[in-house]
Amino acid sequence: MIPKSHPRYESLKKREKIIRYYKKGIVAEAGLIAHGRGEAFDYLIGEKTQPFALKAERAAVSQMKLSLSPVISVNGNVTALCAKEIVELSKLLNAKIEVNLFYRTKKRINLIAREFKKYGVEILGTEPDARIPGLEHNRSLVFSGGIYKADTVLVPLEDGDRTMALKKMGKRVIAIDLNPLSRTAQTADITIVDELTRAIKEMINLSKEIGIEEAKRILEDYNNKRIISESIEFINKRLKEMSLLF
């Protein structure tokens, strides 16, 4: 039992959740490594939603609100950490949810689908019938009525080669990635450098506030390269400030 007084209470709760869902068969072994890597980058941004992330979250909500066929892609880690919140966000933004896995097995797919069904949603992708051109691994397998035909895809967590392939298909890609140097972050149209659960909760709140006209204005002013630069500059400045303490 982790006491709420622990300085890293929230982070440790997420870590335990990831481990629990790994034992259930929903999170892949590599997902444990990915989560730890994300934690390291979260330290660098102070484990808070910084202004550059909030700007990107506002742009992400705006982009999805203005899209005709937005889709939220989910994997094992996303399912473990925030399936309920993903469902809420999908309803607010009229977006479909599709499972897409690198370490794909029928068992994992069914377990993830069952988890989302608890919240009253039948997710797409359990029976893929199309492929993303240019990808040779399992993430190429998609549903024709979901990711394949989507105009905007929200990709929570790092997924560089698929982001690049989706862009080549002419789709707008929104990435949630704590590493601003990753291919995902560098390639996406909108890059949210924030921890997954914080980002999704913030997007839920913003979805209730941002109207269509405001969404258009937000996207007109948005510059993703500037956002990535701000995040890297923030990390650099913070490391310099911390180094002076020793």
C-alpha positions as CSV (number, residue, x, y, z in Angstrom):
1,M,0.0,0.0,0.0
2,I,1.5,3.3,-1.1
3,P,0.8,6.1,1.4
4,K,-0.7,9.3,-0.1
5,S,2.0,11.2,1.7
6,H,4.7,9.7,-0.5
7,P,6.2,12.4,-2.7
8,R,5.8,10.3,-5.8
9,Y,2.4,8.8,-4.9
10,E,0.8,9.3,-8.4
11,S,3.8,8.0,-10.3
12,L,4.1,4.9,-8.1
13,K,0.4,4.2,-8.5
14,K,0.8,4.3,-12.3
15,R,3.8,2.0,-12.1
16,E,1.8,-0.5,-10.1
17,K,-1.0,-0.3,-12.5
18,I,1.3,-1.1,-15.4
19,I,2.7,-4.1,-13.6
20,R,-0.8,-5.3,-12.7
21,Y,-1.9,-5.1,-16.3
22,Y,1.3,-6.8,-17.5
23,K,0.4,-9.8,-15.3
24,K,-3.1,-9.7,-16.8
25,G,-1.6,-10.0,-20.3
26,I,-2.7,-6.6,-21.5
27,V,0.7,-4.8,-21.3
28,A,3.6,-6.3,-23.2
29,E,7.0,-6.8,-21.7
30,A,8.4,-4.0,-23.8
31,G,5.6,-1.8,-22.4
32,L,7.3,-1.9,-19.0
33,I,10.4,-0.6,-20.5
34,A,8.5,2.1,-22.4
35,H,6.8,3.2,-19.2
36,G,10.1,3.6,-17.4
37,R,11.6,5.6,-20.2
38,G,8.6,7.9,-20.1
39,E,9.0,8.4,-16.3
40,A,12.6,9.5,-16.9
41,F,11.5,12.2,-19.3
42,D,8.6,13.2,-17.0
43,Y,11.3,14.0,-14.3
44,L,12.9,16.4,-16.8
45,I,9.7,18.4,-17.2
46,G,9.0,18.4,-13.5
47,E,6.1,15.9,-13.5
48,K,3.7,18.7,-14.4
49,T,1.8,19.8,-17.4
50,Q,3.9,22.7,-18.6
51,P,2.7,25.6,-20.7
52,F,4.1,24.2,-24.0
53,A,2.1,21.0,-23.4
54,L,-1.1,22.9,-22.6
55,K,-0.8,24.7,-25.9
56,A,-0.4,21.4,-27.8
57,E,-3.3,19.9,-25.9
58,R,-5.5,22.9,-26.9
59,A,-4.4,22.4,-30.5
60,A,-5.1,18.6,-30.3
61,V,-8.6,19.1,-29.1
62,S,-9.2,21.8,-31.7
63,Q,-7.9,19.5,-34.5
64,M,-10.1,16.6,-33.4
65,K,-13.1,18.8,-33.1
66,L,-12.7,20.0,-36.7
67,S,-12.0,16.5,-38.1
68,L,-14.6,14.5,-39.9
69,S,-13.2,11.0,-38.9
70,P,-11.0,11.3,-35.8
71,V,-9.6,8.0,-34.3
72,I,-7.9,7.4,-31.0
73,S,-5.3,4.6,-31.3
74,V,-4.8,2.5,-28.1
75,N,-2.3,-0.1,-27.0
76,G,-1.7,-2.1,-23.8
77,N,-0.2,0.8,-21.8
78,V,-2.9,3.2,-22.7
79,T,-5.5,0.6,-21.7
80,A,-3.9,0.0,-18.4
81,L,-3.5,3.7,-17.5
82,C,-6.6,5.4,-18.8
83,A,-9.1,3.3,-20.7
84,K,-12.0,5.0,-18.9
85,E,-10.7,8.5,-19.7
86,I,-10.1,7.5,-23.3
87,V,-13.7,6.5,-23.6
88,E,-14.9,9.8,-22.1
89,L,-12.6,11.8,-24.5
90,S,-13.8,9.8,-27.5
91,K,-17.4,10.6,-26.7
92,L,-16.7,14.3,-26.2
93,L,-14.8,14.5,-29.6
94,N,-17.0,12.1,-31.5
95,A,-13.9,9.9,-32.1
96,K,-13.6,6.2,-32.7
97,I,-11.2,4.0,-30.6
98,E,-9.1,1.4,-32.4
99,V,-6.6,-1.1,-30.9
100,N,-3.3,-1.2,-32.7
101,L,-0.4,-3.3,-31.3
102,F,3.2,-4.0,-32.3
103,Y,3.3,-7.2,-30.1
104,R,0.0,-8.4,-31.4
105,T,-1.7,-11.6,-30.2
106,K,-5.3,-12.6,-30.3
107,K,-5.3,-12.9,-26.5
108,R,-4.0,-9.4,-26.0
109,I,-6.5,-8.0,-28.5
110,N,-9.4,-9.7,-26.8
111,L,-8.2,-8.6,-23.3
112,I,-8.0,-5.0,-24.4
113,A,-11.3,-5.1,-26.1
114,R,-12.9,-6.6,-23.0
115,E,-11.4,-3.8,-20.8
116,F,-13.0,-1.1,-23.0
117,K,-16.3,-3.0,-23.1
118,K,-16.5,-2.4,-19.3
119,Y,-17.1,1.2,-20.2
120,G,-19.7,0.5,-22.8
121,V,-17.5,0.7,-25.9
122,E,-16.9,-1.7,-28.7
123,I,-13.4,-0.8,-30.0
124,L,-12.3,-1.2,-33.6
125,G,-9.3,-3.2,-34.8
126,T,-10.0,-6.6,-33.3
127,E,-10.6,-7.9,-36.8
128,P,-8.3,-5.7,-39.1
129,D,-9.2,-5.7,-42.8
130,A,-6.7,-3.2,-44.2
131,R,-3.0,-2.3,-44.0
132,I,-1.0,0.9,-43.6
133,P,1.2,1.2,-46.6
134,G,5.0,1.1,-45.9
135,L,4.8,-0.8,-42.6
136,E,5.9,-4.5,-42.5
137,H,5.1,-5.2,-38.9
138,N,1.8,-5.8,-36.9
139,R,1.1,-2.1,-36.5
140,S,0.3,-2.0,-40.2
141,L,-2.9,-4.0,-39.5
142,V,-5.8,-1.6,-39.2
143,F,-9.6,-1.5,-39.7
144,S,-10.8,0.1,-43.0
145,G,-13.5,2.0,-41.2
146,G,-11.2,3.3,-38.5
147,I,-7.5,4.3,-38.7
148,Y,-7.3,3.5,-42.4
149,K,-10.0,6.1,-43.3
150,A,-9.4,8.6,-40.5
151,D,-8.4,12.1,-41.2
152,T,-6.9,12.6,-37.8
153,V,-5.3,10.0,-35.5
154,L,-4.4,10.5,-31.9
155,V,-1.3,8.3,-31.1
156,P,-0.7,8.2,-27.4
157,L,2.8,7.1,-26.6
158,E,5.8,6.7,-28.9
159,D,5.3,5.1,-32.3
160,G,7.7,6.7,-34.8
161,D,7.4,4.6,-37.9
162,R,3.6,4.4,-37.8
163,T,3.4,8.1,-37.4
164,M,5.6,8.6,-40.5
165,A,3.5,6.1,-42.4
166,L,0.2,7.7,-41.4
167,K,1.5,11.1,-42.4
168,K,2.4,9.7,-45.9
169,M,-1.2,8.7,-46.1
170,G,-2.2,12.3,-45.7
171,K,-3.5,12.0,-42.2
172,R,-3.0,14.5,-39.4
173,V,-1.2,12.9,-36.4
174,I,-1.4,14.0,-32.8
175,A,1.2,12.4,-30.6
176,I,1.5,12.2,-26.8
177,D,5.2,11.7,-26.2
178,L,7.3,12.7,-23.2
179,N,10.4,12.5,-25.4
180,P,10.5,15.6,-27.6
181,L,13.5,14.1,-29.5
182,S,11.7,11.0,-30.7
183,R,10.7,10.4,-34.3
184,T,7.1,10.4,-33.2
185,A,7.5,13.9,-31.6
186,Q,9.5,15.2,-34.5
187,T,7.1,13.9,-37.2
188,A,3.7,14.5,-35.7
189,D,1.5,17.5,-36.6
190,I,0.8,18.2,-33.0
191,T,3.2,16.9,-30.3
192,I,2.0,16.9,-26.7
193,V,5.1,16.6,-24.4
194,D,3.2,15.5,-21.3
195,E,2.5,12.4,-19.3
196,L,-0.4,10.4,-20.8
197,T,-2.9,10.5,-18.0
198,R,-2.4,14.2,-17.4
199,A,-2.7,14.9,-21.1
200,I,-5.9,13.0,-21.5
201,K,-7.5,14.6,-18.5
202,E,-6.5,18.0,-19.7
203,M,-8.0,17.2,-23.1
204,I,-11.2,16.1,-21.6
205,N,-11.5,19.5,-19.8
206,L,-10.6,21.4,-22.9
207,S,-13.1,19.5,-25.0
208,K,-15.9,20.9,-22.8
209,E,-14.6,24.5,-23.2
210,I,-13.4,24.9,-26.8
211,G,-16.0,25.7,-29.5
212,I,-15.6,25.4,-33.2
213,E,-14.7,29.0,-33.9
214,E,-12.2,29.1,-31.2
215,A,-10.8,25.8,-32.5
216,K,-10.2,27.4,-35.8
217,R,-8.3,30.3,-34.3
218,I,-6.2,28.0,-32.1
219,L,-5.0,26.0,-35.1
220,E,-4.3,29.1,-37.2
221,D,-1.8,30.2,-34.5
222,Y,-0.3,26.8,-33.8
223,N,3.3,26.0,-34.7
224,N,4.4,22.5,-33.7
225,K,8.1,23.2,-34.3
226,R,7.9,26.0,-31.8
227,I,6.3,23.8,-29.3
228,I,9.0,21.2,-29.6
229,S,11.6,23.9,-29.3
230,E,10.0,25.2,-26.2
231,S,9.9,21.8,-24.5
232,I,13.6,21.2,-25.3
233,E,14.6,24.7,-24.1
234,F,12.6,24.1,-20.9
235,I,14.4,20.8,-20.2
236,N,17.7,22.4,-20.9
237,K,17.1,25.3,-18.6
238,R,15.8,23.1,-15.8
239,L,18.8,20.9,-16.0
240,K,21.1,23.9,-15.8
241,E,19.2,25.3,-12.8
242,M,19.3,21.9,-11.1
243,S,23.1,21.6,-11.7
244,L,23.7,24.8,-9.8
245,L,22.3,23.2,-6.7
246,F,25.2,20.8,-6.4
